[in-house]
Amino acid sequence: LTDSFDHHQSLEAWESRNSSFQESVTFEDVAVYCTEKEWTSLLPAQRALYRDVMLENHRAVAFLASLTSKPALIS
């Protein structure tokens, strides 16, 4: 997700296309894991790409969670 990406409008568009389907998504649902052997066989650029994708997935899941979380009332 880039800084210029309009998360709210994009989510609304997605929801309108998929209004009959809503399910919680966790980081574990989108995480990609590899074995130590697979990791050591990756080139530095591949490791960097992996890191970037995992961070992007984390940001996306955190954003979606922020839309569904309800702040506690302060008295």
Secondary structure, DSSP 8 states (H G I E B T S, - for coil): --TT--HHHHHHHHHHHTTT------HHHH-----HHHHHHS-HHHHHHHHHHHHHHHHHHHHHHHHH-------
